[in-house]
Amino acid sequence: MISSIVQVLSTAGFTRLDAIALVIFAISWVMHYWIVNSSPWRHKTISAKMSLFRQRWMTNMVYRNPKMPDTLIQNTLQYGVLFFASTSILIVGALMAGLGASDQAIKLLGDLPFTAGTTRSVWEIKVLLAILIFTFAFFKFAWSYRLFNYVLILIGAAPDDSVASVRGTPDAVDAEEYARRAGQLHTLGARHFTTGLNSYFFALAACAWFLSPVLFIAATVWVSLVLYRRAFWSAFGKTLGNIEELDAGS
């Protein structure tokens, strides 16, 4: 696999170390996604712990009247998603402009003492990699924003005793089942947002490739370790575990 990648990249002016760094980057990103979302250890992540509280929120929501606090909270969450989606578009536009300024960028990098020489094709491929990552992040943020919009609609359509009393008939919707499914959809939207956010971290690692493949490898390892620590061993996650124990004890 690496030899094939080396052959392809060598035609564009890359070295064997560049190919190894790119393979390490791709494997690290894919492995991280699998471990935190699909592996047997996914239930220990901070996202999995938060999904329990999302479910509890939706359960409280279906029994809470009025539901205005829930809509305000959800709207606030959407602002953050919208910010990152908009930022991703701006970054992609800036990177596209960088493709048009290849000569100036190559000259600037060549003046730095700790960078290896680069060619126009090498620069453009590195920029295209960054564009690909931020475009992927944009799609994740955009889909998360849309899912959170759907959750807002579900909050508005949730069972409401006051509405049922006006109609003179009980609400036929099973409140517990409604809350369970709404919680699942909210968790799904949060997963897409987290995936987009993690893409930003890996994009920072990819930016190190502009300077050196060695820095690219080091940045990839560092970003992976930071993300694993935050997913499994953060202080916030430990505190969430303590809250779960208190809830179970009650």
HUKA-V73956 format. One record per residue. N is the residue number from 1. RES is the residue in three letters. PSI is psi in whole degrees, -180 to 180 (none if undefined). Layout:
n->{N | N}
res->{RES | RES}
psi->{PSI | PSI}
//
This chain:
n->{1 | 2 | 3 | 4 | 5 | 6 | 7 | 8 | 9 | 10 | 11 | 12 | 13 | 14 | 15 | 16 | 17 | 18 | 19 | 20 | 21 | 22 | 23 | 24 | 25 | 26 | 27 | 28 | 29 | 30 | 31 | 32 | 33 | 34 | 35 | 36 | 37 | 38 | 39 | 40 | 41 | 42 | 43 | 44 | 45 | 46 | 47 | 48 | 49 | 50 | 51 | 52 | 53 | 54 | 55 | 56 | 57 | 58 | 59 | 60 | 61 | 62 | 63 | 64 | 65 | 66 | 67 | 68 | 69 | 70 | 71 | 72 | 73 | 74 | 75 | 76 | 77 | 78 | 79 | 80 | 81 | 82 | 83 | 84 | 85 | 86 | 87 | 88 | 89 | 90 | 91 | 92 | 93 | 94 | 95 | 96 | 97 | 98 | 99 | 100 | 101 | 102 | 103 | 104 | 105 | 106 | 107 | 108 | 109 | 110 | 111 | 112 | 113 | 114 | 115 | 116 | 117 | 118 | 119 | 120 | 121 | 122 | 123 | 124 | 125 | 126 | 127 | 128 | 129 | 130 | 131 | 132 | 133 | 134 | 135 | 136 | 137 | 138 | 139 | 140 | 141 | 142 | 143 | 144 | 145 | 146 | 147 | 148 | 149 | 150 | 151 | 152 | 153 | 154 | 155 | 156 | 157 | 158 | 159 | 160 | 161 | 162 | 163 | 164 | 165 | 166 | 167 | 168 | 169 | 170 | 171 | 172 | 173 | 174 | 175 | 176 | 177 | 178 | 179 | 180 | 181 | 182 | 183 | 184 | 185 | 186 | 187 | 188 | 189 | 190 | 191 | 192 | 193 | 194 | 195 | 196 | 197 | 198 | 199 | 200 | 201 | 202 | 203 | 204 | 205 | 206 | 207 | 208 | 209 | 210 | 211 | 212 | 213 | 214 | 215 | 216 | 217 | 218 | 219 | 220 | 221 | 222 | 223 | 224 | 225 | 226 | 227 | 228 | 229 | 230 | 231 | 232 | 233 | 234 | 235 | 236 | 237 | 238 | 239 | 240 | 241 | 242 | 243 | 244 | 245 | 246 | 247 | 248 | 249 | 250}
res->{MET | ILE | SER | SER | ILE | VAL | GLN | VAL | LEU | SER | THR | ALA | GLY | PHE | THR | ARG | LEU | ASP | ALA | ILE | ALA | LEU | VAL | ILE | PHE | ALA | ILE | SER | TRP | VAL | MET | HIS | TYR | TRP | ILE | VAL | ASN | SER | SER | PRO | TRP | ARG | HIS | LYS | THR | ILE | SER | ALA | LYS | MET | SER | LEU | PHE | ARG | GLN | ARG | TRP | MET | THR | ASN | MET | VAL | TYR | ARG | ASN | PRO | LYS | MET | PRO | ASP | THR | LEU | ILE | GLN | ASN | THR | LEU | GLN | TYR | GLY | VAL | LEU | PHE | PHE | ALA | SER | THR | SER | ILE | LEU | ILE | VAL | GLY | ALA | LEU | MET | ALA | GLY | LEU | GLY | ALA | SER | ASP | GLN | ALA | ILE | LYS | LEU | LEU | GLY | ASP | LEU | PRO | PHE | THR | ALA | GLY | THR | THR | ARG | SER | VAL | TRP | GLU | ILE | LYS | VAL | LEU | LEU | ALA | ILE | LEU | ILE | PHE | THR | PHE | ALA | PHE | PHE | LYS | PHE | ALA | TRP | SER | TYR | ARG | LEU | PHE | ASN | TYR | VAL | LEU | ILE | LEU | ILE | GLY | ALA | ALA | PRO | ASP | ASP | SER | VAL | ALA | SER | VAL | ARG | GLY | THR | PRO | ASP | ALA | VAL | ASP | ALA | GLU | GLU | TYR | ALA | ARG | ARG | ALA | GLY | GLN | LEU | HIS | THR | LEU | GLY | ALA | ARG | HIS | PHE | THR | THR | GLY | LEU | ASN | SER | TYR | PHE | PHE | ALA | LEU | ALA | ALA | CYS | ALA | TRP | PHE | LEU | SER | PRO | VAL | LEU | PHE | ILE | ALA | ALA | THR | VAL | TRP | VAL | SER | LEU | VAL | LEU | TYR | ARG | ARG | ALA | PHE | TRP | SER | ALA | PHE | GLY | LYS | THR | LEU | GLY | ASN | ILE | GLU | GLU | LEU | ASP | ALA | GLY | SER}
psi->{-50 | -38 | -37 | -42 | -38 | -43 | -44 | -46 | -31 | -31 | -22 | -2 | 8 | 161 | 173 | -36 | -35 | -44 | -43 | -42 | -40 | -40 | -44 | -41 | -49 | -45 | -41 | -44 | -47 | -43 | -40 | -46 | -42 | -43 | -43 | -14 | -26 | -14 | 167 | -16 | 1 | -26 | -13 | -1 | 161 | -31 | -40 | -39 | -40 | -29 | -30 | -38 | -30 | -42 | -41 | -37 | -47 | -34 | -43 | -37 | -43 | -21 | -2 | 131 | 126 | 171 | 15 | -41 | -36 | -40 | -37 | -43 | -46 | -40 | -41 | -41 | -38 | -31 | -39 | -41 | -43 | -37 | -48 | -35 | -45 | -41 | -38 | -41 | -42 | -40 | -43 | -41 | -41 | -39 | -36 | -39 | -34 | -29 | -33 | -11 | 38 | -44 | -45 | -39 | -41 | -40 | -41 | -45 | -35 | -25 | -15 | 134 | -22 | 16 | 150 | 160 | 150 | 160 | 172 | -44 | -38 | -47 | -46 | -38 | -40 | -41 | -40 | -35 | -45 | -41 | -42 | -42 | -47 | -29 | -42 | -44 | -40 | -45 | -37 | -45 | -41 | -41 | -38 | -43 | -41 | -41 | -40 | -30 | -41 | -38 | -39 | -41 | -40 | -37 | -42 | -28 | 5 | 155 | 139 | 116 | -35 | -39 | -41 | -37 | -35 | -40 | -20 | 7 | 145 | 152 | 125 | -6 | 134 | 111 | -42 | -43 | -38 | -45 | -38 | -45 | -37 | -39 | -38 | -42 | -37 | -40 | -38 | -43 | -40 | -34 | -43 | -38 | -44 | -38 | -42 | -39 | -41 | -30 | -35 | -41 | -44 | -28 | -37 | -39 | -40 | -31 | -27 | -20 | -27 | -28 | -46 | 142 | -30 | -44 | -34 | -46 | -46 | -42 | -37 | -45 | -43 | -46 | -42 | -44 | -42 | -44 | -39 | -42 | -43 | -30 | -36 | -32 | 21 | 157 | -35 | -42 | -39 | -39 | -39 | -39 | -38 | -37 | -39 | -40 | -41 | -41 | -41 | -35 | -28 | none}
//
